Every structure is written in structure tokens, then in C-alpha cells.
Amino acid sequence: MRRLVLASSNPGKLAEFRQMLAPLGIEVVPQSELRIAEADEPHGTFVENALAKARHASCHSGQPAFADDSGLCVAALGGAPGVQSARYAGEPKSDERNNQRLVAELRDKADHRAHYYCVIVLARHAGDPEPLIAEGRWHGEVIATPRGAGGFGYDPYFLLPELGRTAAELMPDEKNAISHRGKAMRQLVEMLRYSEYLSA
């Protein structure tokens, strides 16, 4: 099997990526198994942060690597929380405080539209001039009262109007089928399936 280093140690992400890439004969190895520390994410865009993480993992492993970066973008807040989604209410990271801040900032806004965004970057080597870039968006709106016990982050406050449910009210398989990360992952799989990218 070919190996790809995942620039994350998140067990949920690892399981999802392994499941989708195994049919292509690709083994996914988390960077923590190779004793690679997490990279900094100092950039203002998702794609720059994902690229930095993928390059960091590839540089320290000497192998092809990939990374994702994702977050919630709210129209009335100019795209915030954006790349700061995990730390919107400051340190230490807290989903509860992040959601409290988000709801407070939207209290006087008429427009509650929002979308989750995910970008995945795959680099053959640290200096790869042509990394693969896949992305996905998941549209909904922010509600003031949380619903559902599943998911994480902003999911209990992220309503999908066409379903009448929040992301936290979906079963994991339902969520993966329509979520931003699921869309980006499937796009990456298609890119790999129909290219000679990893054999170059």
C-alpha cells in the first residue's frame, strides 16, 4: 500500500480518512506515530493553514502528506469565526464559550446564514509546487437554542433548514454524507482515483 501521512492526530478524522482512502490502496499514518509535532496555523485563510500543515508533515516524514483545515463562516459577521472557529472565545479552547459568543454576536442581526467550510491539501513533498486542493461547503443557519447531542463544535447551533434538524441531530453516517468534510474528502478521493498524482 502507498502511505500518506495525515497532519492531524484527531482520531475521528483519522478513521474517516482511512475508511475513504483504503479502497485506493492508501494507508493513512497519523503524524503522531512518526513523532511529528503539530504545525503552527498562523495564516488568515483555511487553505494557507492546511498547506502549512501538509508541508510540515511531509518535510519531517519525507513522505507525501495531507492536512485539512475547517471552520464556520457566518455571513453577517464577515466570515467569522472562520479560521479562528476553534478559538473564537479565546484560550483555552471551549465549544461552550465559542457558541455563547457566536449567539451573542448574532442576537441583533437579521441574517443568520452560515456555512461550514473544509479544505484538504495533499503534497507529494514539502516543496511540491502542485499540491492537490479539495474543498467542501455545508450551508445552513445559526440558531439561538442548541438542539441535539451529537457532533461537536458549533453543530448543536447549526440548523439545516431543508432537513429541519441541526448538525448535532444527525446520525454520523448522515452527517458524513452531506458535511463539508465529507464533500472535500470525496473530491480528494476522485482526484486521486483519476490521476497519476502519487506515482509521479
C-alpha positions in Angstrom: 0.0 0.0 0.0 1.0 3.6 -0.6 1.4 5.7 2.5 0.1 9.1 3.2 0.9 11.0 6.4 -2.1 12.8 8.0 -1.1 16.1 9.6 -3.5 15.5 12.5 -3.8 13.2 15.5 -7.6 13.6 15.7 -8.9 10.0 16.0 -12.3 10.9 14.3 -10.6 12.4 11.3 -8.1 9.5 11.1 -10.9 6.9 11.0 -12.8 8.9 8.3 -9.8 9.3 6.1 -8.7 5.7 6.5 -12.1 4.4 5.5 -12.3 6.5 2.3 -8.7 6.0 1.2 -8.3 2.3 1.9 -10.2 1.3 -1.4 -7.5 3.2 -3.3 -4.7 1.1 -1.6 -3.6 4.0 0.5 -2.5 3.6 4.1 -3.0 6.7 6.3 -0.5 7.2 9.1 -1.1 10.0 11.7 1.9 12.3 12.2 1.9 11.4 15.9 3.0 7.9 15.1 6.1 9.4 13.4 6.7 11.7 16.4 6.0 14.8 14.3 4.7 17.8 16.4 1.7 19.8 15.2 2.5 22.7 12.9 1.6 26.3 13.7 -1.5 27.7 12.0 -0.7 31.4 11.8 -2.5 32.2 8.5 -5.7 34.1 7.8 -7.1 31.5 5.3 -8.0 27.9 5.6 -6.0 26.9 2.5 -2.8 28.5 3.8 -3.1 26.7 7.1 -3.8 23.4 5.5 -0.9 23.8 3.1 1.4 24.7 6.0 0.4 21.6 8.0 0.8 19.3 5.0 4.2 20.7 4.1 5.3 20.4 7.7 4.3 16.8 8.0 5.9 15.9 4.6 9.1 17.7 5.5 9.5 15.9 8.8 8.4 12.5 7.4 10.0 12.5 4.0 6.7 11.2 2.7 3.6 12.5 0.9 1.3 14.2 3.5 -2.1 15.8 3.7 -4.0 18.1 6.0 -7.4 19.6 6.4 -8.5 22.9 7.9 -12.1 23.8 8.5 -14.4 26.1 10.4 -17.7 28.0 10.5 -18.2 31.2 8.4 -21.1 33.4 9.2 -22.4 35.9 6.6 -23.4 38.7 8.9 -20.1 38.5 10.7 -17.9 39.0 7.6 -17.0 35.3 7.5 -16.1 35.0 11.2 -15.3 32.9 13.2 -13.5 31.5 10.1 -10.0 30.2 10.8 -10.5 31.1 14.4 -13.5 28.8 14.9 -11.8 26.6 17.5 -10.6 29.6 19.5 -13.3 32.1 18.8 -13.8 32.9 22.5 -10.0 32.7 23.3 -7.9 30.3 25.1 -8.3 27.7 26.4 -10.4 26.3 23.6 -14.1 25.8 24.6 -17.0 24.9 22.4 -19.4 26.2 25.0 -17.8 29.7 25.2 -17.4 29.8 21.4 -21.1 29.1 20.9 -22.1 31.7 23.6 -20.1 34.4 21.8 -21.5 33.4 18.4 -25.1 33.6 19.6 -24.5 36.9 21.4 -23.0 38.5 18.3 -25.9 37.4 16.1 -28.6 38.5 18.6 -29.3 41.8 16.8 -28.6 40.5 13.3 -31.4 39.6 10.9 -29.2 37.4 8.8 -28.2 34.2 10.5 -27.0 32.3 7.3 -23.7 30.4 7.8 -21.7 27.6 6.2 -19.1 25.2 7.4 -16.0 25.1 5.1 -13.3 22.5 4.8 -10.2 22.4 2.6 -7.9 19.4 2.2 -4.3 19.9 0.8 -2.1 16.9 -0.3 1.5 17.5 -1.0 3.9 14.8 -2.5 6.8 16.5 -0.8 7.4 19.6 1.3 8.3 21.7 -1.8 5.5 20.4 -4.0 4.6 23.2 -6.5 1.3 21.5 -7.5 -0.4 20.2 -4.3 -3.9 18.7 -4.7 -6.6 21.0 -3.1 -10.1 19.8 -2.4 -12.9 21.7 -0.7 -16.4 21.4 0.6 -19.1 23.8 1.9 -22.1 22.9 4.0 -24.8 25.6 4.1 -27.2 26.3 7.0 -28.1 28.9 9.6 -27.2 29.6 13.2 -30.0 29.3 15.8 -30.1 30.7 19.3 -31.0 27.5 21.2 -28.9 24.3 20.9 -30.5 21.1 19.7 -29.1 17.6 19.5 -26.4 15.7 21.4 -24.2 14.6 18.5 -21.4 16.2 16.7 -19.1 18.8 18.2 -18.2 22.4 17.9 -21.0 24.6 16.6 -23.1 21.6 15.5 -25.9 22.0 18.0 -26.5 25.6 16.8 -26.1 24.8 13.0 -29.6 24.3 11.6 -30.1 22.6 8.2 -33.4 24.2 7.0 -34.1 21.6 4.4 -33.9 18.9 7.0 -35.4 20.8 9.9 -32.6 19.4 12.1 -29.3 20.7 13.4 -25.9 19.0 12.6 -26.0 17.6 16.1 -29.3 15.8 15.5 -27.9 13.8 12.6 -26.5 10.3 12.8 -22.8 10.1 12.0 -23.4 8.4 8.6 -25.9 11.1 7.7 -23.6 13.8 8.6 -20.6 12.4 6.7 -22.7 12.1 3.6 -23.5 15.8 3.4 -21.0 17.6 5.5 -18.2 20.0 4.4 -15.5 17.5 5.3 -17.3 14.6 3.6 -17.6 16.6 0.4 -14.0 17.6 0.5 -12.9 14.0 1.2 -14.9 12.6 -1.7 -13.4 15.3 -4.0 -9.9 14.3 -2.9 -10.7 10.6 -3.5 -11.9 11.4 -7.0 -8.7 13.4 -7.7 -6.5 10.5 -6.6 -8.6 7.9 -8.4 -8.3 9.6 -11.8 -4.8 10.9 -11.6 -1.2 9.7 -11.5 -0.5 12.1 -8.7 1.0 9.6 -6.2 3.0 7.8 -8.9 4.7 10.9 -10.2 
